[in-house]
Amino acid sequence: MKRTNSSQNWLRRHFNDHYVKEAQKAGYRSRAVFKLLEIQEKDRMLRPGQVVVDLGAAPGGWSQIAAPLVGSKGAVIAMDILPMEPLSGVTMIEGDFTEQDMHEQLMTTLNGRPVDLVMSDIAPNISGMRAVDQPRAMYLAELALDFAQGTLKPSGDFLTKVFQGEGFDPYLLALRKSFSKVVIRKPKASRPKSREVYILARGFKAQI
């Protein structure tokens, strides 16, 4: 199939991207690791002994960073519809995280351990039409928040990617109602023209 000019331009930018080159050099699975590393340096949400659930984890870059940070006493559970190559210190569950059987698999894997952090770098397949892409992105962000609210321990944290635009402000308000502290981060590895930001919500106010 002949590539369009837009796809050729994307490929050119991608392979000339500084962070892509650095990720390849360091053996990271994606350039997205640098976004997580910058947020981690600032906010220290990943700590030894934590139980972390990574939503939409493929190809595994964020889990690759999280596993050594939580250490052998912690646990990282990566969930995605797409298959992933195995990662040391990471348990992988393949399927749609919104489905009941996936929730049951997660509960079995947790074996009673509380979840300290849910993180999500999920994004829809981009069509290039904002009127289509923004609702899709917000829908995924809402699903990730629903998952976090049903999974996190009291005082747990939630890190998610969100695209600024329609639906962003109500989503931010919902986070502020459910968490004690909410901060917005725009890592340097996030492309400047992209509307993506990362929201770190800390101190989950669980309904007991």
C-alpha positions in Angstrom: 0.0 0.0 0.0 1.3 3.4 -1.0 2.0 5.7 2.0 0.3 9.1 2.1 2.4 12.2 2.5 1.2 12.7 6.0 2.2 9.2 7.1 5.6 9.6 5.4 6.1 12.9 7.2 5.2 11.2 10.5 7.7 8.4 9.9 10.4 10.9 9.0 9.7 12.9 12.2 9.5 9.7 14.3 12.9 8.3 13.2 14.6 11.7 13.4 13.2 12.2 16.9 15.8 12.6 19.7 13.8 10.6 22.2 13.2 7.8 19.8 17.0 7.5 19.2 17.7 7.7 22.9 15.2 5.0 23.7 16.7 2.7 21.1 20.2 3.4 22.5 19.1 2.7 26.1 17.1 -0.4 25.2 13.8 1.1 26.2 10.7 -0.2 24.5 9.3 3.3 23.6 10.1 7.0 23.8 7.2 7.3 26.3 9.6 6.2 29.0 11.1 9.6 29.1 7.8 11.2 29.9 7.4 8.8 32.9 10.9 9.4 34.0 10.5 13.2 34.0 7.3 12.9 36.0 8.9 10.5 38.4 11.8 12.8 39.0 9.5 15.6 39.9 6.8 13.7 41.8 8.2 10.4 43.0 5.0 8.5 42.7 6.8 5.2 42.1 8.4 3.8 45.2 9.8 0.5 46.5 7.3 -2.1 47.5 4.3 -0.6 45.6 1.7 -2.5 43.6 1.3 -0.8 40.3 -1.2 -1.4 37.5 -0.2 -0.2 34.0 -3.2 0.2 31.7 -2.7 0.1 27.9 0.8 -1.0 28.7 2.0 -2.2 25.3 4.8 -2.2 24.2 5.8 -2.0 27.8 7.9 1.1 28.2 6.3 2.3 31.4 6.3 -1.1 33.0 9.9 -1.4 32.1 10.6 1.7 34.1 8.3 0.9 37.0 9.5 -2.7 37.7 13.0 -1.8 39.0 11.6 1.2 40.9 9.1 -0.9 42.9 11.6 -3.6 43.4 11.3 -7.3 44.3 8.8 -6.5 47.2 6.6 -4.6 44.8 4.6 -5.7 41.8 3.8 -4.4 38.3 0.8 -5.7 36.4 0.6 -4.7 32.8 -2.8 -4.8 31.0 -3.4 -4.4 27.3 -5.5 -5.8 24.4 -2.2 -6.2 22.5 0.3 -8.9 23.2 3.6 -7.9 24.8 7.0 -9.4 25.0 7.8 -10.6 28.5 9.5 -8.2 30.9 11.4 -9.1 34.1 9.4 -8.3 37.2 6.2 -7.6 35.3 3.0 -9.7 35.2 1.1 -9.3 32.0 -2.7 -9.7 31.5 -3.8 -9.6 27.9 -7.3 -8.3 27.1 -9.7 -5.4 27.6 -9.3 -3.9 31.1 -13.0 -2.9 31.1 -14.3 -6.5 30.9 -15.3 -8.5 33.9 -13.0 -11.5 33.2 -10.0 -9.2 33.1 -11.0 -7.7 36.4 -11.2 -11.2 37.9 -7.8 -12.1 36.5 -6.4 -8.9 38.1 -8.0 -9.8 41.5 -6.5 -13.2 41.3 -3.1 -11.8 40.4 -3.3 -9.3 43.3 -4.2 -12.0 45.8 -5.5 -9.4 48.3 -2.7 -6.9 47.9 -3.9 -3.3 47.6 -3.1 -1.2 44.5 -0.9 1.9 45.2 -0.8 3.4 41.7 -2.8 3.0 38.5 -1.1 4.6 35.5 -2.4 4.9 31.9 -0.7 6.1 28.8 -3.7 5.0 26.6 -4.5 6.9 23.5 -6.9 6.2 20.6 -5.8 5.5 17.1 -5.5 9.0 15.7 -7.6 9.9 12.6 -6.3 13.5 12.4 -9.8 14.8 12.9 -10.1 16.6 16.2 -13.9 16.2 16.4 -13.4 12.5 16.3 -10.1 12.0 18.1 -10.9 14.2 21.2 -14.1 12.4 22.2 -12.3 9.0 21.8 -9.4 10.2 23.9 -11.6 11.5 26.7 -13.7 8.3 26.6 -10.5 6.2 27.2 -9.4 8.6 30.0 -12.8 8.2 31.6 -12.6 4.4 31.4 -9.1 4.6 33.0 -10.5 6.8 35.8 -13.4 4.4 36.4 -10.9 1.6 36.7 -8.7 3.5 39.1 -11.7 4.4 41.3 -12.7 0.8 41.5 -9.2 -0.6 42.1 -7.0 1.9 44.1 -6.5 1.7 47.8 -7.5 4.7 49.9 -4.8 7.4 49.4 -3.6 5.7 46.2 -2.4 7.6 43.1 -3.5 7.8 39.5 -1.4 9.0 36.5 -3.1 9.4 33.2 -2.6 10.9 29.7 -5.3 13.4 28.6 -5.6 15.6 25.6 -6.6 19.2 26.2 -9.9 20.1 24.4 -13.6 19.4 24.8 -14.3 17.4 28.0 -10.9 18.2 29.6 -12.2 20.6 32.3 -15.1 18.4 33.5 -12.6 15.5 33.7 -10.2 17.6 35.8 -13.1 18.5 38.1 -14.0 14.8 38.5 -10.4 14.1 39.5 -10.3 16.9 42.0 -13.5 15.5 43.6 -12.0 12.0 43.9 -8.4 12.9 44.9 -6.7 15.1 47.4 -4.2 16.7 45.0 -4.2 17.0 41.2 -1.3 18.3 39.2 -0.8 18.7 35.4 2.5 17.8 33.8 3.8 18.5 30.3 7.0 16.5 30.0 9.7 17.7 27.6 9.4 14.4 25.7 5.8 15.3 24.9 5.9 16.8 21.4 5.4 20.6 21.7 2.5 20.7 19.1 0.7 17.8 20.9 -2.3 18.7 23.1 -1.4 15.8 25.4 -0.7 16.4 29.0 -0.3 14.1 32.0 -2.4 14.4 35.1 -1.2 13.0 38.4 -4.0 12.6 40.9 -2.8 11.8 44.5 -4.6 10.7 47.6 -7.6 8.8 46.4 -10.7 9.5 48.5 -12.1 6.0 48.6 -15.7 5.6 49.6 -15.6 3.3 52.6 
